[in-house]
Amino acid sequence: MLYCVNKNPQSPWREHEVHNVSTCIRLPDPINRQSLWYHLSCWPAKTEAKKYFDNVDWCYWCCKPCHTR
Ligand SMILES: [Zn+2]
């Protein structure tokens, strides 16, 4: 699965959200996507996203299994 992280922090917590590029219905605009390359699930994708931003979280729409953990 190809993942990306939104370069724009989301309100209200200023988090950078991790998205599954192939399945998400709420992807950020292409210009705001930092590619995280390929991961088996959203779990390791978040670890990768932490290299770019301190405050990261999973997207509610495409990373629901991880988001609710
Ligand atoms: Zn998403």
N, CA, C, O and the ligand as a Tripos MOL2 file, in Angstrom:
@<TRIPOS>MOLECULE
protein
  277   275    70     0     0
PROTEIN
NO_CHARGES

@<TRIPOS>ATOM
      1 N           0.8390   -1.1900    0.0000 N.3       1 MET1
      2 CA          0.0000    0.0000    0.0000 C.3       1 MET1
      3 C           0.8770    1.2440    0.0000 C.2       1 MET1
      4 O           1.8740    1.3240    0.7180 O.2       1 MET1
      5 N           0.4880    2.1960   -0.8100 N.am      2 LEU2
      6 CA          1.2170    3.4660   -0.8650 C.3       2 LEU2
      7 C           0.5880    4.4540    0.1100 C.2       2 LEU2
      8 O          -0.6200    4.6880    0.0870 O.2       2 LEU2
      9 N           1.4180    5.0210    0.9540 N.am      3 TYR3
     10 CA          0.9340    5.9690    1.9590 C.3       3 TYR3
     11 C           1.5480    7.3400    1.7490 C.2       3 TYR3
     12 O           2.6110    7.4860    1.1460 O.2       3 TYR3
     13 N           0.8360    8.3520    2.2710 N.am      4 CYS4
     14 CA          1.3720    9.6990    2.2750 C.3       4 CYS4
     15 C           0.9720   10.3750    3.5800 C.2       4 CYS4
     16 O           0.0880    9.9030    4.2960 O.2       4 CYS4
     17 N           1.6420   11.4930    3.8770 N.am      5 VAL5
     18 CA          1.2590   12.2940    5.0460 C.3       5 VAL5
     19 C           0.9790   13.7130    4.5570 C.2       5 VAL5
     20 O           1.6670   14.2380    3.6810 O.2       5 VAL5
     21 N          -0.0490   14.3150    5.1490 N.am      6 ASN6
     22 CA         -0.4290   15.6750    4.7660 C.3       6 ASN6
     23 C           0.5950   16.6620    5.3220 C.2       6 ASN6
     24 O           0.8540   16.6880    6.5250 O.2       6 ASN6
     25 N           1.1780   17.4770    4.4330 N.am      7 LYS7
     26 CA          2.1520   18.4750    4.8980 C.3       7 LYS7
     27 C           1.4770   19.5830    5.6960 C.2       7 LYS7
     28 O           2.1230   20.2710    6.4860 O.2       7 LYS7
     29 N           0.1850   19.7490    5.4880 N.am      8 ASN8
     30 CA         -0.5630   20.7600    6.2300 C.3       8 ASN8
     31 C          -1.1420   20.1560    7.4980 C.2       8 ASN8
     32 O          -1.8710   19.1670    7.4220 O.2       8 ASN8
     33 N          -0.8410   20.7180    8.6580 N.am      9 PRO9
     34 CA         -1.4350   20.2210    9.9020 C.3       9 PRO9
     35 C          -2.9340   20.4990    9.9420 C.2       9 PRO9
     36 O          -3.4040   21.5270    9.4540 O.2       9 PRO9
     37 N          -3.6730   19.5650   10.5300 N.am     10 GLN10
     38 CA         -5.1160   19.6820   10.5860 C.3      10 GLN10
     39 C          -5.5600   20.2010   11.9530 C.2      10 GLN10
     40 O          -4.9960   19.8270   12.9810 O.2      10 GLN10
     41 N          -6.5630   21.0550   11.9530 N.am     11 SER11
     42 CA         -7.1210   21.5330   13.2050 C.3      11 SER11
     43 C          -8.0380   20.4410   13.7790 C.2      11 SER11
     44 O          -8.5000   19.5990   13.0080 O.2      11 SER11
     45 N          -8.3230   20.4110   15.0700 N.am     12 PRO12
     46 CA         -7.8660   21.4140   16.0570 C.3      12 PRO12
     47 C          -6.5380   21.0690   16.7140 C.2      12 PRO12
     48 O          -6.0140   21.8900   17.4670 O.2      12 PRO12
     49 N          -5.9650   19.8890   16.4640 N.am     13 TRP13
     50 CA         -4.7760   19.4660   17.2110 C.3      13 TRP13
     51 C          -3.4980   19.6510   16.4190 C.2      13 TRP13
     52 O          -2.4270   19.2640   16.8890 O.2      13 TRP13
     53 N          -3.5770   20.2260   15.2390 N.am     14 ARG14
     54 CA         -2.3870   20.4880   14.4180 C.3      14 ARG14
     55 C          -1.6380   19.1990   14.0950 C.2      14 ARG14
     56 O          -0.4070   19.1590   14.1200 O.2      14 ARG14
     57 N          -2.3940   18.1490   13.7930 N.am     15 GLU15
     58 CA         -1.7680   16.8800   13.4440 C.3      15 GLU15
     59 C          -1.5920   16.7630   11.9400 C.2      15 GLU15
     60 O          -2.3690   17.2940   11.1470 O.2      15 GLU15
     61 N          -0.5230   16.0380   11.5800 N.am     16 HIS16
     62 CA         -0.3020   15.7010   10.1680 C.3      16 HIS16
     63 C          -0.8670   14.3000    9.9480 C.2      16 HIS16
     64 O          -0.3890   13.3370   10.5480 O.2      16 HIS16
     65 N          -1.8650   14.1840    9.1040 N.am     17 GLU17
     66 CA         -2.5630   12.9140    8.9690 C.3      17 GLU17
     67 C          -1.9320   12.0020    7.9180 C.2      17 GLU17
     68 O          -1.5400   12.4370    6.8350 O.2      17 GLU17
     69 N          -1.8500   10.7150    8.2810 N.am     18 VAL18
     70 CA         -1.3490    9.6840    7.3770 C.3      18 VAL18
     71 C          -2.5120    9.1260    6.5690 C.2      18 VAL18
     72 O          -3.5670    8.8120    7.1200 O.2      18 VAL18
     73 N          -2.3130    9.0030    5.2570 N.am     19 HIS19
     74 CA         -3.3680    8.5030    4.3690 C.3      19 HIS19
     75 C          -2.8870    7.3350    3.5300 C.2      19 HIS19
     76 O          -1.7160    7.2450    3.1610 O.2      19 HIS19
     77 N          -3.8330    6.4340    3.2360 N.am     20 ASN20
     78 CA         -3.6210    5.3870    2.2450 C.3      20 ASN20
     79 C          -4.0270    5.9620    0.8880 C.2      20 ASN20
     80 O          -5.2050    6.2300    0.6500 O.2      20 ASN20
     81 N          -3.0540    6.1480    0.0060 N.am     21 VAL21
     82 CA         -3.3030    6.8470   -1.2550 C.3      21 VAL21
     83 C          -4.3100    6.0940   -2.1270 C.2      21 VAL21
     84 O          -5.0790    6.7230   -2.8540 O.2      21 VAL21
     85 N          -4.3190    4.7550   -2.0690 N.am     22 SER22
     86 CA         -5.2200    4.0120   -2.9640 C.3      22 SER22
     87 C          -6.6560    3.9540   -2.4750 C.2      22 SER22
     88 O          -7.5650    3.7860   -3.2880 O.2      22 SER22
     89 N          -6.8890    4.0860   -1.1870 N.am     23 THR23
     90 CA         -8.2580    3.8810   -0.7110 C.3      23 THR23
     91 C          -8.9210    5.1270   -0.1270 C.2      23 THR23
     92 O         -10.1390    5.1390    0.0510 O.2      23 THR23
     93 N          -8.1590    6.1650    0.1720 N.am     24 CYS24
     94 CA         -8.7410    7.2700    0.9140 C.3      24 CYS24
     95 C          -9.6850    8.1200    0.0630 C.2      24 CYS24
     96 O          -9.4120    8.4140   -1.1010 O.2      24 CYS24
     97 N         -10.8100    8.5070    0.6840 N.am     25 ILE25
     98 CA        -11.7480    9.3890   -0.0100 C.3      25 ILE25
     99 C         -11.5340   10.8530    0.3990 C.2      25 ILE25
    100 O         -12.2040   11.7510   -0.1110 O.2      25 ILE25
    101 N         -10.6060   11.0800    1.3120 N.am     26 ARG26
    102 CA        -10.3320   12.4490    1.7740 C.3      26 ARG26
    103 C          -8.8500   12.7640    1.6740 C.2      26 ARG26
    104 O          -8.2600   13.2910    2.6170 O.2      26 ARG26
    105 N          -8.2500   12.4460    0.5430 N.am     27 LEU27
    106 CA         -6.8230   12.7170    0.3710 C.3      27 LEU27
    107 C          -6.5550   14.2160    0.3120 C.2      27 LEU27
    108 O          -7.3710   14.9830   -0.2010 O.2      27 LEU27
    109 N          -5.4030   14.6260    0.8420 N.am     28 PRO28
    110 CA         -5.0260   16.0360    0.6580 C.3      28 PRO28
    111 C          -4.6720   16.3160   -0.8060 C.2      28 PRO28
    112 O          -4.4320   15.3880   -1.5780 O.2      28 PRO28
    113 N          -4.6410   17.5700   -1.1740 N.am     29 ASP29
    114 CA         -4.2360   17.9320   -2.5240 C.3      29 ASP29
    115 C          -2.8350   17.3940   -2.7970 C.2      29 ASP29
    116 O          -1.9970   17.3530   -1.8960 O.2      29 ASP29
    117 N          -2.5770   16.9800   -4.0470 N.am     30 PRO30
    118 CA         -1.2620   16.3840   -4.3660 C.3      30 PRO30
    119 C          -0.0870   17.2380   -3.9020 C.2      30 PRO30
    120 O           0.9340   16.6980   -3.4780 O.2      30 PRO30
    121 N          -0.2130   18.5530   -3.9750 N.am     31 ILE31
    122 CA          0.8980   19.4270   -3.5810 C.3      31 ILE31
    123 C           1.1710   19.3620   -2.0820 C.2      31 ILE31
    124 O           2.2670   19.7090   -1.6400 O.2      31 ILE31
    125 N           0.1940   18.9250   -1.2970 N.am     32 ASN32
    126 CA          0.3610   18.8430    0.1560 C.3      32 ASN32
    127 C           0.7280   17.4480    0.6450 C.2      32 ASN32
    128 O           0.7830   17.2020    1.8500 O.2      32 ASN32
    129 N           0.9780   16.5360   -0.2890 N.am     33 ARG33
    130 CA          1.2950   15.1620    0.1190 C.3      33 ARG33
    131 C           2.7930   14.9320    0.1830 C.2      33 ARG33
    132 O           3.5180   15.2080   -0.7730 O.2      33 ARG33
    133 N           3.2520   14.4220    1.3240 N.am     34 GLN34
    134 CA          4.6200   13.9210    1.4310 C.3      34 GLN34
    135 C           4.5380   12.4040    1.3330 C.2      34 GLN34
    136 O           3.9290   11.7600    2.1880 O.2      34 GLN34
    137 N           5.1420   11.8300    0.3070 N.am     35 SER35
    138 CA          5.0350   10.3860    0.1290 C.3      35 SER35
    139 C           5.7840    9.6440    1.2320 C.2      35 SER35
    140 O           6.8950   10.0180    1.6080 O.2      35 SER35
    141 N           5.1500    8.5750    1.7480 N.am     36 LEU36
    142 CA          5.7860    7.7050    2.7480 C.3      36 LEU36
    143 C           6.1860    6.3710    2.1280 C.2      36 LEU36
    144 O           6.6820    5.4820    2.8200 O.2      36 LEU36
    145 N           5.9680    6.2350    0.8240 N.am     37 TRP37
    146 CA          6.2620    5.0280    0.0720 C.3      37 TRP37
    147 C           5.4070    3.8620    0.5590 C.2      37 TRP37
    148 O           4.3150    4.0670    1.0900 O.2      37 TRP37
    149 N           5.9070    2.6370    0.3790 N.am     38 TYR38
    150 CA          5.0370    1.4750    0.5470 C.3      38 TYR38
    151 C           5.1650    0.8230    1.9220 C.2      38 TYR38
    152 O           6.2670    0.5820    2.4130 O.2      38 TYR38
    153 N           4.0170    0.5450    2.5270 N.am     39 HIS39
    154 CA          3.9660   -0.1330    3.8160 C.3      39 HIS39
    155 C           2.8320   -1.1580    3.8060 C.2      39 HIS39
    156 O           1.8780   -1.0460    3.0360 O.2      39 HIS39
    157 N           2.9610   -2.1700    4.6870 N.am     40 LEU40
    158 CA          1.9490   -3.2190    4.7370 C.3      40 LEU40
    159 C           0.6710   -2.7340    5.4010 C.2      40 LEU40
    160 O          -0.4070   -3.2630    5.1260 O.2      40 LEU40
    161 N           0.7740   -1.7330    6.2730 N.am     41 SER41
    162 CA         -0.4050   -1.2150    6.9530 C.3      41 SER41
    163 C          -0.1310    0.2180    7.3720 C.2      41 SER41
    164 O           0.9670    0.7420    7.1850 O.2      41 SER41
    165 N          -1.1680    0.8460    7.9490 N.am     42 CYS42
    166 CA         -0.9950    2.2350    8.3920 C.3      42 CYS42
    167 C          -0.1050    2.3440    9.6150 C.2      42 CYS42
    168 O           0.3910    3.4290    9.9190 O.2      42 CYS42
    169 N           0.1080    1.2480   10.3180 N.am     43 TRP43
    170 CA          0.9470    1.2840   11.5160 C.3      43 TRP43
    171 C           2.3970    1.6890   11.1870 C.2      43 TRP43
    172 O           2.8730    2.7040   11.6950 O.2      43 TRP43
    173 N           3.1100    0.9090   10.3400 N.am     44 PRO44
    174 CA          4.4830    1.3430   10.0020 C.3      44 PRO44
    175 C           4.5180    2.6460    9.2030 C.2      44 PRO44
    176 O           5.5210    3.3580    9.2310 O.2      44 PRO44
    177 N           3.4440    2.9600    8.5010 N.am     45 ALA45
    178 CA          3.4270    4.2160    7.7440 C.3      45 ALA45
    179 C           3.5130    5.4120    8.6850 C.2      45 ALA45
    180 O           4.1220    6.4290    8.3540 O.2      45 ALA45
    181 N           2.8980    5.2830    9.8610 N.am     46 LYS46
    182 CA          2.9660    6.3790   10.8220 C.3      46 LYS46
    183 C           4.3850    6.5560   11.3520 C.2      46 LYS46
    184 O           4.8450    7.6800   11.5530 O.2      46 LYS46
    185 N           5.0760    5.4330   11.5770 N.am     47 THR47
    186 CA          6.4680    5.5060   12.0200 C.3      47 THR47
    187 C           7.3010    6.2700   11.0070 C.2      47 THR47
    188 O           8.1540    7.0780   11.3760 O.2      47 THR47
    189 N           7.0530    6.0140    9.7360 N.am     48 GLU48
    190 CA          7.7620    6.7200    8.6690 C.3      48 GLU48
    191 C           7.4050    8.2140    8.6910 C.2      48 GLU48
    192 O           8.2700    9.0710    8.5100 O.2      48 GLU48
    193 N           6.1260    8.5080    8.9140 N.am     49 ALA49
    194 CA          5.6760    9.8980    8.9260 C.3      49 ALA49
    195 C           6.3290   10.6920   10.0470 C.2      49 ALA49
    196 O           6.5100   11.9040    9.9340 O.2      49 ALA49
    197 N           6.6840   10.0020   11.1360 N.am     50 LYS50
    198 CA          7.3220   10.6670   12.2850 C.3      50 LYS50
    199 C           8.7010   11.2090   11.9340 C.2      50 LYS50
    200 O           9.2310   12.0670   12.6400 O.2      50 LYS50
    201 N           9.2830   10.7100   10.8420 N.am     51 LYS51
    202 CA         10.5730   11.2440   10.4060 C.3      51 LYS51
    203 C          10.4120   12.6480    9.8380 C.2      51 LYS51
    204 O          11.3680   13.4230    9.7840 O.2      51 LYS51
    205 N           9.1950   12.9640    9.4170 N.am     52 TYR52
    206 CA          8.9480   14.2720    8.8020 C.3      52 TYR52
    207 C           8.2950   15.2410    9.7750 C.2      52 TYR52
    208 O           8.6130   16.4300    9.7850 O.2      52 TYR52
    209 N           7.3790   14.7280   10.5950 N.am     53 PHE53
    210 CA          6.6370   15.5970   11.5090 C.3      53 PHE53
    211 C           6.5410   14.9320   12.8810 C.2      53 PHE53
    212 O           6.4290   13.7110   12.9850 O.2      53 PHE53
    213 N           6.5840   15.7560   13.9350 N.am     54 ASP54
    214 CA          6.4640   15.2220   15.2970 C.3      54 ASP54
    215 C           5.0370   14.7990   15.6150 C.2      54 ASP54
    216 O           4.8050   13.7610   16.2360 O.2      54 ASP54
    217 N           4.0990   15.6070   15.1850 N.am     55 ASN55
    218 CA          2.7010   15.4120   15.5600 C.3      55 ASN55
    219 C           1.9440   14.7740   14.3920 C.2      55 ASN55
    220 O           1.4640   15.4720   13.4990 O.2      55 ASN55
    221 N           1.8430   13.4340   14.4090 N.am     56 VAL56
    222 CA          1.1670   12.7430   13.3180 C.3      56 VAL56
    223 C           0.0620   11.8420   13.8640 C.2      56 VAL56
    224 O           0.1310   11.3640   14.9960 O.2      56 VAL56
    225 N          -0.9450   11.6240   13.0440 N.am     57 ASP57
    226 CA         -2.0490   10.7400   13.4140 C.3      57 ASP57
    227 C          -2.5760   10.0920   12.1350 C.2      57 ASP57
    228 O          -2.2610   10.5240   11.0260 O.2      57 ASP57
    229 N          -3.3880    9.0460   12.3160 N.am     58 TRP58
    230 CA         -3.9470    8.3850   11.1590 C.3      58 TRP58
    231 C          -5.2180    9.0810   10.7130 C.2      58 TRP58
    232 O          -5.9590    9.6410   11.5200 O.2      58 TRP58
    233 N          -5.4510    9.0330    9.4160 N.am     59 CYS59
    234 CA         -6.6900    9.5680    8.8620 C.3      59 CYS59
    235 C          -7.8790    8.7320    9.3520 C.2      59 CYS59
    236 O          -7.8310    7.5020    9.3760 O.2      59 CYS59
    237 N          -8.9350    9.4330    9.7360 N.am     60 TYR60
    238 CA        -10.1260    8.7320   10.2300 C.3      60 TYR60
    239 C         -10.7460    7.8690    9.1380 C.2      60 TYR60
    240 O         -11.2860    6.8010    9.4260 O.2      60 TYR60
    241 N         -10.6750    8.3190    7.8930 N.am     61 TRP61
    242 CA        -11.4070    7.6720    6.7960 C.3      61 TRP61
    243 C         -10.6910    6.4540    6.2330 C.2      61 TRP61
    244 O         -11.3310    5.4340    5.9760 O.2      61 TRP61
    245 N          -9.3830    6.5350    6.0360 N.am     62 CYS62
    246 CA         -8.6990    5.4180    5.3590 C.3      62 CYS62
    247 C          -7.8710    4.5700    6.3050 C.2      62 CYS62
    248 O          -7.4670    3.4700    5.9270 O.2      62 CYS62
    249 N          -7.5980    5.0310    7.5240 N.am     63 CYS63
    250 CA         -6.7760    4.2640    8.4630 C.3      63 CYS63
    251 C          -7.5750    3.9140    9.6960 C.2      63 CYS63
    252 O          -7.0410    3.8960   10.8060 O.2      63 CYS63
    253 N          -8.8320    3.6410    9.5110 N.am     64 LYS64
    254 CA         -9.7320    3.4030   10.6430 C.3      64 LYS64
    255 C          -9.2440    2.3000   11.5940 C.2      64 LYS64
    256 O          -9.3230    2.4860   12.8090 O.2      64 LYS64
    257 N          -8.7410    1.1580   11.0930 N.am     65 PRO65
    258 CA         -8.2890    0.1040   12.0210 C.3      65 PRO65
    259 C          -7.2140    0.6040   12.9810 C.2      65 PRO65
    260 O          -7.1950    0.2120   14.1480 O.2      65 PRO65
    261 N          -6.3200    1.4660   12.4980 N.am     66 CYS66
    262 CA         -5.2770    1.9930   13.3780 C.3      66 CYS66
    263 C          -5.7960    3.1840   14.1620 C.2      66 CYS66
    264 O          -5.4280    3.3740   15.3210 O.2      66 CYS66
    265 N          -6.6390    3.9780   13.5440 N.am     67 HIS67
    266 CA         -7.0970    5.2030   14.1660 C.3      67 HIS67
    267 C          -7.8220    4.9330   15.4740 C.2      67 HIS67
    268 O          -7.7320    5.7280   16.4100 O.2      67 HIS67
    269 N          -8.5410    3.8160   15.5460 N.am     68 THR68
    270 CA         -9.3500    3.5280   16.7230 C.3      68 THR68
    271 C          -8.5610    2.8070   17.8060 C.2      68 THR68
    272 O          -9.0840    2.5480   18.8890 O.2      68 THR68
    273 N          -7.3030    2.4820   17.5190 N.am     69 ARG69
    274 CA         -6.5130    1.7530   18.4960 C.3      69 ARG69
    275 C          -6.1630    2.6130   19.6870 C.2      69 ARG69
    276 O          -5.4950    2.1470   20.6100 O.2      69 ARG69
    277 ZN         -7.1750    9.2680    4.5500 Zn       70 ZN70
@<TRIPOS>BOND
     1     1     2 1
     2     2     3 1
     3     3     4 2
     4     3     5 am
     5     5     6 1
     6     6     7 1
     7     7     8 2
     8     7     9 am
     9     9    10 1
    10    10    11 1
    11    11    12 2
    12    11    13 am
    13    13    14 1
    14    14    15 1
    15    15    16 2
    16    15    17 am
    17    17    18 1
    18    18    19 1
    19    19    20 2
    20    19    21 am
    21    21    22 1
    22    22    23 1
    23    23    24 2
    24    23    25 am
    25    25    26 1
    26    26    27 1
    27    27    28 2
    28    27    29 am
    29    29    30 1
    30    30    31 1
    31    31    32 2
    32    31    33 am
    33    33    34 1
    34    34    35 1
    35    35    36 2
    36    35    37 am
    37    37    38 1
    38    38    39 1
    39    39    40 2
    40    39    41 am
    41    41    42 1
    42    42    43 1
    43    43    44 2
    44    43    45 am
    45    45    46 1
    46    46    47 1
    47    47    48 2
    48    47    49 am
    49    49    50 1
    50    50    51 1
    51    51    52 2
    52    51    53 am
    53    53    54 1
    54    54    55 1
    55    55    56 2
    56    55    57 am
    57    57    58 1
    58    58    59 1
    59    59    60 2
    60    59    61 am
    61    61    62 1
    62    62    63 1
    63    63    64 2
    64    63    65 am
    65    65    66 1
    66    66    67 1
    67    67    68 2
    68    67    69 am
    69    69    70 1
    70    70    71 1
    71    71    72 2
    72    71    73 am
    73    73    74 1
    74    74    75 1
    75    75    76 2
    76    75    77 am
    77    77    78 1
    78    78    79 1
    79    79    80 2
    80    79    81 am
    81    81    82 1
    82    82    83 1
    83    83    84 2
    84    83    85 am
    85    85    86 1
    86    86    87 1
    87    87    88 2
    88    87    89 am
    89    89    90 1
    90    90    91 1
    91    91    92 2
    92    91    93 am
    93    93    94 1
    94    94    95 1
    95    95    96 2
    96    95    97 am
    97    97    98 1
    98    98    99 1
    99    99   100 2
   100    99   101 am
   101   101   102 1
   102   102   103 1
   103   103   104 2
   104   103   105 am
   105   105   106 1
   106   106   107 1
   107   107   108 2
   108   107   109 am
   109   109   110 1
   110   110   111 1
   111   111   112 2
   112   111   113 am
   113   113   114 1
   114   114   115 1
   115   115   116 2
   116   115   117 am
   117   117   118 1
   118   118   119 1
   119   119   120 2
   120   119   121 am
   121   121   122 1
   122   122   123 1
   123   123   124 2
   124   123   125 am
   125   125   126 1
   126   126   127 1
   127   127   128 2
   128   127   129 am
   129   129   130 1
   130   130   131 1
   131   131   132 2
   132   131   133 am
   133   133   134 1
   134   134   135 1
   135   135   136 2
   136   135   137 am
   137   137   138 1
   138   138   139 1
   139   139   140 2
   140   139   141 am
   141   141   142 1
   142   142   143 1
   143   143   144 2
   144   143   145 am
   145   145   146 1
   146   146   147 1
   147   147   148 2
   148   147   149 am
   149   149   150 1
   150   150   151 1
   151   151   152 2
   152   151   153 am
   153   153   154 1
   154   154   155 1
   155   155   156 2
   156   155   157 am
   157   157   158 1
   158   158   159 1
   159   159   160 2
   160   159   161 am
   161   161   162 1
   162   162   163 1
   163   163   164 2
   164   163   165 am
   165   165   166 1
   166   166   167 1
   167   167   168 2
   168   167   169 am
   169   169   170 1
   170   170   171 1
   171   171   172 2
   172   171   173 am
   173   173   174 1
   174   174   175 1
   175   175   176 2
   176   175   177 am
   177   177   178 1
   178   178   179 1
   179   179   180 2
   180   179   181 am
   181   181   182 1
   182   182   183 1
   183   183   184 2
   184   183   185 am
   185   185   186 1
   186   186   187 1
   187   187   188 2
   188   187   189 am
   189   189   190 1
   190   190   191 1
   191   191   192 2
   192   191   193 am
   193   193   194 1
   194   194   195 1
   195   195   196 2
   196   195   197 am
   197   197   198 1
   198   198   199 1
   199   199   200 2
   200   199   201 am
   201   201   202 1
   202   202   203 1
   203   203   204 2
   204   203   205 am
   205   205   206 1
   206   206   207 1
   207   207   208 2
   208   207   209 am
   209   209   210 1
   210   210   211 1
   211   211   212 2
   212   211   213 am
   213   213   214 1
   214   214   215 1
   215   215   216 2
   216   215   217 am
   217   217   218 1
   218   218   219 1
   219   219   220 2
   220   219   221 am
   221   221   222 1
   222   222   223 1
   223   223   224 2
   224   223   225 am
   225   225   226 1
   226   226   227 1
   227   227   228 2
   228   227   229 am
   229   229   230 1
   230   230   231 1
   231   231   232 2
   232   231   233 am
   233   233   234 1
   234   234   235 1
   235   235   236 2
   236   235   237 am
   237   237   238 1
   238   238   239 1
   239   239   240 2
   240   239   241 am
   241   241   242 1
   242   242   243 1
   243   243   244 2
   244   243   245 am
   245   245   246 1
   246   246   247 1
   247   247   248 2
   248   247   249 am
   249   249   250 1
   250   250   251 1
   251   251   252 2
   252   251   253 am
   253   253   254 1
   254   254   255 1
   255   255   256 2
   256   255   257 am
   257   257   258 1
   258   258   259 1
   259   259   260 2
   260   259   261 am
   261   261   262 1
   262   262   263 1
   263   263   264 2
   264   263   265 am
   265   265   266 1
   266   266   267 1
   267   267   268 2
   268   267   269 am
   269   269   270 1
   270   270   271 1
   271   271   272 2
   272   271   273 am
   273   273   274 1
   274   274   275 1
   275   275   276 2
@<TRIPOS>SUBSTRUCTURE
     1 MET1         2 RESIDUE 1 A MET
     2 LEU2         6 RESIDUE 1 A LEU
     3 TYR3        10 RESIDUE 1 A TYR
     4 CYS4        14 RESIDUE 1 A CYS
     5 VAL5        18 RESIDUE 1 A VAL
     6 ASN6        22 RESIDUE 1 A ASN
     7 LYS7        26 RESIDUE 1 A LYS
     8 ASN8        30 RESIDUE 1 A ASN
     9 PRO9        34 RESIDUE 1 A PRO
    10 GLN10       38 RESIDUE 1 A GLN
    11 SER11       42 RESIDUE 1 A SER
    12 PRO12       46 RESIDUE 1 A PRO
    13 TRP13       50 RESIDUE 1 A TRP
    14 ARG14       54 RESIDUE 1 A ARG
    15 GLU15       58 RESIDUE 1 A GLU
    16 HIS16       62 RESIDUE 1 A HIS
    17 GLU17       66 RESIDUE 1 A GLU
    18 VAL18       70 RESIDUE 1 A VAL
    19 HIS19       74 RESIDUE 1 A HIS
    20 ASN20       78 RESIDUE 1 A ASN
    21 VAL21       82 RESIDUE 1 A VAL
    22 SER22       86 RESIDUE 1 A SER
    23 THR23       90 RESIDUE 1 A THR
    24 CYS24       94 RESIDUE 1 A CYS
    25 ILE25       98 RESIDUE 1 A ILE
    26 ARG26      102 RESIDUE 1 A ARG
    27 LEU27      106 RESIDUE 1 A LEU
    28 PRO28      110 RESIDUE 1 A PRO
    29 ASP29      114 RESIDUE 1 A ASP
    30 PRO30      118 RESIDUE 1 A PRO
    31 ILE31      122 RESIDUE 1 A ILE
    32 ASN32      126 RESIDUE 1 A ASN
    33 ARG33      130 RESIDUE 1 A ARG
    34 GLN34      134 RESIDUE 1 A GLN
    35 SER35      138 RESIDUE 1 A SER
    36 LEU36      142 RESIDUE 1 A LEU
    37 TRP37      146 RESIDUE 1 A TRP
    38 TYR38      150 RESIDUE 1 A TYR
    39 HIS39      154 RESIDUE 1 A HIS
    40 LEU40      158 RESIDUE 1 A LEU
    41 SER41      162 RESIDUE 1 A SER
    42 CYS42      166 RESIDUE 1 A CYS
    43 TRP43      170 RESIDUE 1 A TRP
    44 PRO44      174 RESIDUE 1 A PRO
    45 ALA45      178 RESIDUE 1 A ALA
    46 LYS46      182 RESIDUE 1 A LYS
    47 THR47      186 RESIDUE 1 A THR
    48 GLU48      190 RESIDUE 1 A GLU
    49 ALA49      194 RESIDUE 1 A ALA
    50 LYS50      198 RESIDUE 1 A LYS
    51 LYS51      202 RESIDUE 1 A LYS
    52 TYR52      206 RESIDUE 1 A TYR
    53 PHE53      210 RESIDUE 1 A PHE
    54 ASP54      214 RESIDUE 1 A ASP
    55 ASN55      218 RESIDUE 1 A ASN
    56 VAL56      222 RESIDUE 1 A VAL
    57 ASP57      226 RESIDUE 1 A ASP
    58 TRP58      230 RESIDUE 1 A TRP
    59 CYS59      234 RESIDUE 1 A CYS
    60 TYR60      238 RESIDUE 1 A TYR
    61 TRP61      242 RESIDUE 1 A TRP
    62 CYS62      246 RESIDUE 1 A CYS
    63 CYS63      250 RESIDUE 1 A CYS
    64 LYS64      254 RESIDUE 1 A LYS
    65 PRO65      258 RESIDUE 1 A PRO
    66 CYS66      262 RESIDUE 1 A CYS
    67 HIS67      266 RESIDUE 1 A HIS
    68 THR68      270 RESIDUE 1 A THR
    69 ARG69      274 RESIDUE 1 A ARG
    70 ZN70       277 GROUP 0 **** ****
